[in-house]
Amino acid sequence: MLRDFSIQSLFMGLLIAFVGFASSFAVVLHGLGGVGATEAQAASGLMALSISMGVCAIILSAATRLPISIAWSTPGAALLVSSGVVEGGFNAAVGAFLVCGLLIVIAGLWKPLGRMVSSIPAALANAMLAGVLLSLCFAPVKAIGFNPLFGLPILLAWAIVGSVNKLYAVPAALFAFVLVIAFGVDMPADALGALSSALVPRPEFVMPTFTTPAMISIALPLFIVTMASQNIPGIAVMKVNGYDPTPGPLFATTGLFSMLSAPFGGHAVNLAAITAAMGAGADSHPDPARRYWSTIIAGVFYVIFGLLAGAVTTFVSLAPSVLIEAVAGLALVGAFAGSAMAAFTEAKTREAAAITFLVTASGVSFGGISGAFWGLIAGGLMLALARFTRKKA
C-alpha cells in the first residue's frame, strides 16, 4: 500500500475532505436543529458523522483498494428540516436514525429490500427530494431580505466563483459568510473564549426512543432519500470511472457506521456522489489502481474536521440563523435543479411527480407524519391510477 501513495493523492484527498465538509455542514447543522437538537447535540452529531464517514472511507478504501468516498446524507439532512420536531423530540429522531441505519444494512445484505428501493419510480423519488429542498433554497433570498449587506456578499461569492468553477462555489459562499460574521456581526465579549473552549470535542450521547410518527416521518423517508440519491448514484459514479464494486457490502458498511453515529446525533452516512467523482477520476492519480489513497487521505481529514466540529458550530452560532440557512440553501441549489429536472422529464409520470412535489413542498403534516411521506404516497396513488386507466383504455 505504501508504494501506491503519492503527493497527488494527498492533495486530492485534502480537497475531497474540504469540499465534502465545507459545502454541506451547514445543511447538517440546520437539519439536526430542525428535528429538535440543541446546539451541543448538533455539534456532537456533526462530529459523529464526520468521524464515522472518515473511518468508514479509510476502512473500505484500504480493504478493497478502490477509491470509495463516503459522505453524510446531505439530502437526508434537508429532509430533517421539512420533517420538523416529531413526537418524542430529538430522542425520537435519534431512534429513527438508528432504524434508518438498520434498514440500510438490511438493504445491503438482503437483496429483496434493495430491489424494492430500486423499484420506487425515479420520478417520484426525485420529486420528493425536490419538494424537500425547495424551502431551503428560498433561504438565500430571505437572507438578502433580512439584511442586504449580509446576504448579498454570500450570494455574489457563490455566483461569481461558481461561474468559473462550480466545485468551489459553496466554499466561496462559506468564506464570504465567515467574513460577514468577522466584520459585520457584533461579537459577544466572550466570543473568543467560547471558541477556544469549543475546540475540545464533546460528544453528547442521546438516548434513542422509538415512536411511530418518527419512524414514518423520518426513518422511512431518510432511508429512501439516502439510498436513491446517494448510495445508488455513488455506485454509478464508480462504474463510470471504470470500477466495479460489489454494492451490497458497501451499503451494509455505511449503514453500520450510520448506526454507530446515531446515538451521538448523526443521521446517516452513505456513499458519496460528487466527491466520489473526484476520488475516482484521473485528477486523483493517472493510475486507477493507486487512486484509493486519495479517499484514505480524505478519511483522515474528515476525522480531523470532525474533532473541530464544536468550534465550527460555536462560530456559526454567532451569526443570525438566516445566514447559515442561506449557505445551506446555496449548497442545495444544484441538487434541487437536478432532482426537479429528473422528476418532470417523463410525460407519463409528470402529474404523479407534480403531486409528490407539491404535497412534500407544502410542509403540511397529517397525524404527526411529515409531508415527505404523504407526498410519496399521493404520487404513488396518482401513478397507479394513471396506469390503471391506461390499461382500461
N, C-alpha and C positions, 0 to 999 in steps of 0.2 A: 504493500500500500504506500509506503513512504516514497518509493521510486516514482509513483504516479503523481505525487504532489508537485504543484507548480505555482509560481508567483501569479500567473494569470488567473488561476482558480482561486487564489487567495483574495485578489481584488474583486473578482466576480462574486465570491461568497459574501464579502462585506457589503457589496452593492445590493445583493439579493435581500440580505437581512435589513438593511436600511430602508429599502423601498417597501418591503413587506411590513415592517413595523411602522414606519413614519406615515405611510399612505393610508392606514386604516385604524390605527389605535384609537383615534377619536371616535370612530364608529362603535368600537367595542365599549369604550367608557360610557358613551351615550346609551348604548343598548342595555348594558348592565344596570345603569341608573334607571332606565325605563321600566325595568321589572322589579324595582324596589331596593337595589343595592345602595348601601351608604357609600360615601367617598372611600372609606377604608376598605370596604368589601369590593368595590370596583377596582381599586388599586391591586388588591390581592388577586382578583380574577384575571386582570391583565398580566400580572406576574406569572400566575399559574399557567395561563395559556402560552405565553412566550417561552417559558422554560419547557413546557410539555412539547411544543412543536419543535423546539431546538433539539431536545434529547431524541425525540422521535425521528427527526431528519438524520441525525448522526447515526442512530442505530440502523435504520432502514438503508441508508446510502452505503454504510460500511458493510452491511450484511449482504446486500445484493450487488454492490459495485455499480449501481445505477444512480444517476443524478435525480434523486427523489426529493422534491421540495415539499415542505409542509407549511401550512398556514392556518390561522384561525378562520372560522367561518364568518367572513365579513357580511354576506347576505343574511346569515343567521343572526348576527348582531343587529342588523337593521330590522329584522323581523321582531326582535325583542322590543324595539321602540314602539312598534304598532300593537304589540300584544298588551303592553301596559302591565300594571301590577295585578296579579291574579289572587284568588282566594288563597290565603296562607303566606302571602308576601314573598320575599326573596327566598325563604326556606323552601317554599313550594317550587319556585323557579329552579332552584338547585336540584331538587328531586327530578324535575323534568329534564335538566341537563344530563343527569345520570341515566335516565331512561333513554334519552336520545343516543348517548354513547353506547348503551347496550344494544339498541336497535342497529347501530352501525356495525358493531361486532357481529351480530347475527346476520346482517346482510352480507358481510364478507365471508362468513363461514357456511351459511345456509343459502344455497343458490336460489330457491324459490322466492325468498324475500327480496333478494337483489333483482330478480327478474320482475317482481311486482312493482318495485320502484321504477325500473326502466320502462315499464309498460304505461306509466302515467303519461298522458299526452303531453308532449313537449310544449305545445301552445299554452296549455293550462298552467303548467309549472312556471313558465316564463311570465305569464300574465299575473300569477300570484306574486312572483318576485317583483315585477314592475309596480304592482299596487302597493307592496310593502315599501318600496324605495321612494315612491312619489312624494310623500310628505317630507321626507328627509331632504330631497332635492330642492324643496322650496326654501330651505334654511339660508342659503347664501343671499337670496333676495330679501329675506326677512332681516338678515344682519345689516344689509345696507339701509333698510328702512329704520332699523333701530339706531344706527349711527353711521352715516356715510363715511366718516373719517376712519372708522374701524373696519367696516365691511368691504369698502371698495379696494383697499390695498390687497386684501386677501384674494378677492375675485380677480383683480387685474394680474396679480402674480401668477395665479393659476392659468389664466387665459393666455398671457404673453409667453410664458415658459412652455405651456402646452402646445402652442402653435409651432414651436421649434422641436420639442421632444416630449411626447405625451407621458413618457416614463417619469419625468421629473416634475410634472405639473403639480401634483399633490404635495410632494416635498417642498416645492417653491411656495405653495399656499401656506404650508405649515411654518416655513421660515418667516413669511410675512406676518403670520399670526403671532409668532414669538416676538417680532419687532413691535407689533402693535401693543402687546402686553408690556414689553420692556419700556416703551417710550410714551404710550398713550393712556395706560391704566394706572390709577393711583394705587401704589403698593401699600399693603399694611405695614406697620412699623416692624413687625416680627417676621416679615416675609422670608428674609434670608435664613433666619433661624429655623423656620418651618421647613424650608427646602433642605437644609443640611441635616436635620433630624430625619427627614423622609428618605435619605439615602440608605438608611438601614432597612433591609427587606423585612416586611411584617406580614406574613401570611395570616389570613383570617379564616379559620375553619367555620363553615356554615353547616349546621345540622340539617340534612335534607328532610323534607316532608313530602308526602305524595297525595295530591288531590286530583280529582277528575278534571276540573277546569284547566289545571296546569298541564296535565297530560295532553288534552285536546288542543289547547291554545298555544302551547309552547313545544312540548316534546315531539308531537307528530309533524307539525309544520317545519320545525327546526331540522328534523331528520330528513324530510323530503327536500327542503331547500339545500341542505348541506350535500346530500347525495347528488341531486340533479344539477346544481350549479357549481359544485366544487369537485367532488370526488370523480364523477364520470367525466367531466371535461379535463380533469387533471390527467387521467389515463389517456385521453385522446391527444393531449399535447405531447405526452411521452411518445406515443406511437408516430405522430407526425415527424418527430425528430429522430426516428429510427430505432426506438427502444420498444421492447415488447414485454412489459412486466406482467406478472400474474396479479389481476386486480384484487381477488378475494383476500389474501393475506395482508395486502396494503390497507384495504378498508378496515379489516378487523383490528390492525395495529393502531390506526388513527382513532378508532372507536375506543380502544383500551386506554389510550392516552387522554381521550376526552373524559372518560370516567375518572381517571386519576386527578384531573384538574378540576372536575365539577365541585367536589366538597370545599374547594378554596375559591369558588366563584366563577370558574371558567365555563363557558357554554359549549364550545365544540372546537376541535382541531380536525383538519382534513388534508387531503392532497391539495396542493396549490395549483392554480391555473396560470396566472400571469407570471409569477416568479418561476414556475416550472419551465416556461419557455426560455427564461434567462439562464437557468442552470443546465438545461438540456441542449441549448443552442451552441453554435460554433464559437461564439464570443467567450464561452466558458473555457474551452480548450479545443485546438484543432483535432485532437484525437478523441473520438467519442468514448473510448474506454477509460479515459482519465478525467472525464468531466464530473464524476461523482464527488471529487474533492471540493468542488465549489459549493455543493449542498451540505457537505460536512462542515465546512467553514461557516456557512450561513447559520447552521445549527448552533455553533459555538457562540456566534454573535447574538443570536436570538436569546440564548441563556443570559448573556451579559446585559442585554437590553431589558430582559425580564427582571433582573435584580435591581434595575434602576426605575422600575415601574412606579414605585411610591413617589419618587421625586417628580416624575413626569406628571402624575395625577395631581400632585400638590401645585405644581406650576400652572397647569391648565385651570385649576380651580380659582386662580387669582383673577381670571377674566370673566366677563359676562358669559353665561352659558350659551347664548345665541351665537357667539363667535366660534366656539369649538363645534357647535352644530353646523355652522357654515363650512368649516373644514371637512367635517364628516359628509355633508351633502355633496361637496365638490368631489370627494373621493368616490362617490357613488353615481355620478352623472354618467360615466361610461357604462357602468353595469345597468343602469336604468335604460339607456338608449338601446343597448344590445338586447336586453330582455323584452323591451316593448316591441322592437322590430321583429324578433323571433316569434312573439306572441301573435302578431297580426299579419304574418306573411301569407299563411294559407287561408284561402277564401272559405273553405269548408268548416274551419274551426274558428273563424274570426268572431262570430257572435258569441259563442261559448267563452272564448278568451276575453271578450269585452265584458261579459257578465262577471267572470272571475276577477278581472282587473277592477271593475267598479265596486263590487262588494268588498274586496280587500282594501282598496284605497279609501273607502268610506270611513274605515276605522270603527264602524259600529259593531258592537258585540251583542250576542244573544245568549241568554242563560249563562253568562260568565265566560263564554267561549269567544275568542277573538275573531275578527273579520277574515283573517287569512284562511282559517279552516272553512268558514262558511263560503268564502269566495271559491275555494276549490270544489266544494260540494255543489254549489249553484252552477258553476261552469260545467262540472261533470254531468249533472242532470240535463242541462241545456244541450250538451253534446250528445247524450244518449237519446234525447227526444228528437234531435235533428236526424240522427241515424235511423231511428225507428220510422219516422215519417218518410224518409227517402226510400226505405225498403218497401213501405206500403204503396208508394207511388210507382 
